[in-house]
Amino acid sequence: MQSPFRTRVKICCISSIAEAQTAIQLGADALGLVGRMPSGPGVVADELAAQVVQATPPPIATFMLTSETTVADIVAHQRRVGANTIQLVDAVPADTYTQLKALLPAVKLVQVIHVIDERTIDEALLAVQLGADALLLDSGNPNLVVKELGGTGRIHNWQVSRRIVEQSSVPVFLAGGLNEGNVREAIETVRPFGLDICSGVRTNGQLDAQKLEVFIKLVQQLA
Ligand SMILES: O=C(O)c1ccccc1N[C@@H]1O[C@H](COP(=O)(O)O)[C@@H](O)[C@H]1O
């Protein structure tokens, strides 16, 4: 039976205003703009990210991905880009959410949780308790010498993700290696609030309208 809830779609690694427009026309609910990262293919300059934010109409959400971990650096990054949502791709100190909400009350905070093993569940629930407005489950590895904080093209253990969705009191996005071939299984296994995709809708690094259209249509049929 079809769920009465629509699975939201966030298109990440937006690298131009034209890509943003294509994503919106094809049904994206949110756009992701990747800031400076230790690794990954999707980074864009803050100036370009700010232009995309300016060109994005409501109700489309603009997610600014930041690898910064201090309140001052995160706020400075948000002020440069102007996005309405901050996606924290690395772990941050416990009081960060409260401080960011005081300084940026209109901006939503999405904490990325890199799903590694069952211990990740506690990490996710703690972020919710501390003030994250949503979670985004990805497949990076922050424990490597050169941190992987997303954009890996890999899936992770969706059974762990499912348990996080079941226990979270805030919306949960699923990311990491999604594509048209695995999206059905992803939705059926994890039942996320939304999906987040980068490499699965790209060809030679560019947003591929055909792949995106297929992906979004599949999500709309399955949700
Ligand atoms: O894309 C990047 O370069 C990147 C770097 C560091 C953190 C996050 C990054 N992108 C995010 O990673 C997810 C998953 O990407 P993929 O679908 O597995 O290719 C993507 O949705 C972005 O949010």
The ligand as an SDF file (V2000), in Angstrom:
LIG
                    3D

 23 24  0  0  0  0  0  0  0  0999 V2000
   29.8520   15.8890   -2.2980 O   0  0  0  0  0  0  0  0  0  0  0  0
   30.8160   16.2070   -1.5960 C   0  0  0  0  0  0  0  0  0  0  0  0
   31.8920   16.6020   -2.0580 O   0  0  0  0  0  0  0  0  0  0  0  0
   30.6840   16.1530   -0.1250 C   0  0  0  0  0  0  0  0  0  0  0  0
   31.8350   16.3420    0.6180 C   0  0  0  0  0  0  0  0  0  0  0  0
   31.7960   16.3180    1.9890 C   0  0  0  0  0  0  0  0  0  0  0  0
   30.5840   16.1360    2.6280 C   0  0  0  0  0  0  0  0  0  0  0  0
   29.4090   15.9260    1.9020 C   0  0  0  0  0  0  0  0  0  0  0  0
   29.4430   15.9140    0.5140 C   0  0  0  0  0  0  0  0  0  0  0  0
   28.2890   15.6610   -0.2070 N   0  0  0  0  0  0  0  0  0  0  0  0
   27.1310   15.0600    0.4040 C   0  0  0  0  0  0  0  0  0  0  0  0
   27.2720   13.6480    0.4080 O   0  0  0  0  0  0  0  0  0  0  0  0
   25.9900   13.0550    0.1590 C   0  0  0  0  0  0  0  0  0  0  0  0
   26.1260   11.7070   -0.4380 C   0  0  0  0  0  0  0  0  0  0  0  0
   26.7020   11.7970   -1.7290 O   0  0  0  0  0  0  0  0  0  0  0  0
   26.5000   10.5990   -2.7630 P   0  0  0  0  0  0  0  0  0  0  0  0
   25.0460   10.6160   -3.1730 O   0  0  0  0  0  0  0  0  0  0  0  0
   26.8910    9.3520   -2.0470 O   0  0  0  0  0  0  0  0  0  0  0  0
   27.4070   10.9280   -3.9030 O   0  0  0  0  0  0  0  0  0  0  0  0
   25.3370   14.0260   -0.7780 C   0  0  0  0  0  0  0  0  0  0  0  0
   23.9740   13.8760   -0.7820 O   0  0  0  0  0  0  0  0  0  0  0  0
   25.8000   15.3520   -0.2320 C   0  0  0  0  0  0  0  0  0  0  0  0
   24.9100   15.7200    0.8270 O   0  0  0  0  0  0  0  0  0  0  0  0
  1  2  2  0
  2  3  1  0
  2  4  1  0
  4  5  1  0
  4  9  2  0
  5  6  2  0
  6  7  1  0
  7  8  2  0
  8  9  1  0
  9 10  1  0
 10 11  1  0
 11 12  1  0
 11 22  1  0
 12 13  1  0
 13 14  1  0
 13 20  1  0
 14 15  1  0
 15 16  1  0
 16 17  2  0
 16 18  1  0
 16 19  1  0
 20 21  1  0
 20 22  1  0
 22 23  1  0
M  END
$$$$
